[in-house]
């Protein structure tokens, strides 16, 4: 298995109505989160600790809510929130 990220339940639902530039920033940060998780959890499927829980990441144009699940080698994005003033 290799690390990846995905929208939950799906990209069409999570990113509905968000500006394309903002979605690009979210996806760029998601790629960085995956690279960081690969480094932090070298043996992801064998991880025995607790998951970190939901976190917020701020990017140009807003923020998003994500979670890292080491045993599944997965970063999930649950919600993206564009800044209405951007």
C-alpha positions as CSV (number, residue, x, y, z in Angstrom):
1,X,0.0,0.0,0.0
2,X,1.2,3.5,-0.6
3,X,0.1,6.8,1.0
4,X,-2.6,8.8,-0.8
5,X,-5.2,11.4,0.0
6,X,-8.9,11.5,-0.9
7,X,-12.0,13.5,-0.3
8,X,-14.7,12.0,1.9
9,X,-17.3,11.2,0.8
10,X,-16.1,12.4,-2.6
11,X,-14.6,15.5,-4.4
12,X,-17.9,16.6,-6.0
13,X,-19.6,16.8,-2.6
14,X,-16.7,18.3,-0.5
15,X,-15.5,20.8,-3.1
16,X,-18.9,21.8,-4.5
17,X,-19.0,25.5,-5.4
18,X,-15.4,26.2,-4.3
19,X,-13.3,28.4,-6.6
20,X,-10.9,26.3,-8.7
21,X,-7.8,28.3,-7.4
22,X,-8.7,27.4,-3.9
23,X,-9.3,23.7,-4.7
24,X,-5.8,23.7,-6.3
25,X,-4.3,25.1,-3.1
26,X,-6.1,22.5,-1.0
27,X,-4.9,19.6,-3.2
28,X,-1.3,21.0,-3.2
29,X,-1.4,21.0,0.6
30,X,-2.9,17.5,0.6
31,X,0.1,16.3,-1.4
32,X,2.4,17.8,1.2
33,X,0.5,16.2,4.0
34,X,0.9,12.8,2.3
35,X,4.6,13.3,1.9
36,X,4.9,14.3,5.6
37,X,2.8,11.3,6.8
38,X,5.0,9.0,4.7
39,X,8.0,10.2,6.6
40,X,6.4,10.3,10.0
41,X,4.7,6.9,9.8
42,X,7.3,4.7,8.0
43,X,5.4,1.5,8.7
44,X,1.9,2.9,8.5
45,X,-0.1,-0.4,8.4
46,X,1.7,-1.6,11.5
47,X,1.1,1.6,13.4
48,X,-0.2,0.8,16.9
49,X,-1.0,4.3,18.3
50,X,-4.1,6.4,18.2
51,X,-5.1,8.4,15.2
52,X,-4.5,12.1,15.6
53,X,-8.1,13.1,15.0
54,X,-9.4,15.9,12.8
55,X,-7.1,18.9,12.1
56,X,-7.4,22.1,10.2
57,X,-5.0,23.3,7.5
58,X,-5.0,26.9,6.3
59,X,-4.1,27.7,2.7
60,X,-4.5,30.7,0.4
61,X,-8.2,31.4,0.1
62,X,-9.5,29.5,3.1
63,X,-9.0,26.3,5.1
64,X,-9.9,22.6,5.1
65,X,-10.5,19.8,7.6
66,X,-8.5,16.6,7.3
67,X,-7.4,13.5,9.1
68,X,-4.3,11.3,8.9
69,X,-5.0,7.5,9.3
70,X,-1.6,5.7,9.4
71,X,-2.9,2.2,9.3
72,X,-4.7,2.9,6.0
73,X,-1.9,5.1,4.8
74,X,-4.5,7.7,4.0
75,X,-5.1,11.4,4.4
76,X,-8.8,12.2,4.2
77,X,-10.3,15.7,3.5
78,X,-13.7,16.1,4.9
79,X,-14.5,19.7,4.5
80,X,-13.1,22.7,2.6
81,X,-14.1,26.2,3.4
82,X,-13.2,29.1,1.1
83,X,-12.8,32.5,2.6
84,X,-15.8,34.5,1.5
85,X,-13.6,37.6,1.3
86,X,-11.1,36.1,-1.1
